[in-house]
Amino acid sequence: MPDITFTSIFGTADSLVAGITSTEFLWCCLASLVLGAVSAAVYTFRHDHTKSFVVTLALLPLIVQTVITLVNGNLGAGIAVMGVFNLVRFRSIPGSAKDIGSVFFAMAIGLATGMGFLSLAVLFTAIVSAANILYALSPFGKQSGPAKTLTVTVPEDLEFDGMFDGILGRFTDHFELTEVRTTNMGSLYQLQFQLRMKRSGEEKRMIDEIRCLNGNLKVVLGVTPTVQGVL
């Protein structure tokens, strides 16, 4: 006798879901929930997050698994689902690279469990989670130091082009003049540099040498706001 849970009221269905028992489906759901929780926990490791996104990430494998189970073997349903997803327009703020990668991670888990490959889903989750944590703990991809913004005020009659290159070349790995603007009714210029220090603790020496060239006018050095990495 067929399992009534997976029997369509519309009669015969092309989907292979009719051959799945309730026990098998529940095992897949349990695997999706557990592995989804693992992927969400890995996402929170050393990463700023919100509860709503973490909960959604934990539930995403179960949702994808159910969709894949329903369209498995049914070409028409698969095309229809793809069309529905194409109609969706997300109005939220673009996520970071890690956010989008975690969503794909959760979807891959749901695809595996939806096809019934529970062992593969567990192995895949373990490999990706371990690699994610190792990369987070290692210096791989980490910048040598925080980017900083240097603002130097100079008199309007001072030829500032290239004046500070020698000092910045000795104290920084790289520097770039990004902005020049007038201030104080045009009697002063403000030069803004983006730079990265070679060694920490040398900021005072660098500023003192700059002050000797700009007539002891205002010099400001601060950390550049981090730009969120997006895909």
Sequence and secondary structure as in RCSB ss.txt:
>XXXX:A:sequence
MPDITFTSIFGTADSLVAGITSTEFLWCCLASLVLGAVSAAVYTFRHDHTKSFVVTLALLPLIVQTVITLVNGNL
GAGIAVMGVFNLVRFRSIPGSAKDIGSVFFAMAIGLATGMGFLSLAVLFTAIVSAANILYALSPFGKQSGPAKTL
TVTVPEDLEFDGMFDGILGRFTDHFELTEVRTTNMGSLYQLQFQLRMKRSGEEKRMIDEIRCLNGNLKVVLGVTP
TVQGVL
>XXXX:A:secstr
   GGG  TTS  SSGGGG  HHHHHHHHHHHHHHHHHHHHHHHTTS   HHHHHHHHHHHHHHHHHHHHHTT H
HHHHHHHHHHHH    S   BHHHHHHHHHHHHHHHHHHTT HHHHHHHHHHHHHHHHHHHHS TT  SS  EEE
EEEEETTS  TTTTHHHHHHHEEEEEEEEEEEETTTTEEEEEEEEEESSTT HHHHHHHHHHHTTS  EEEEE  
    B 
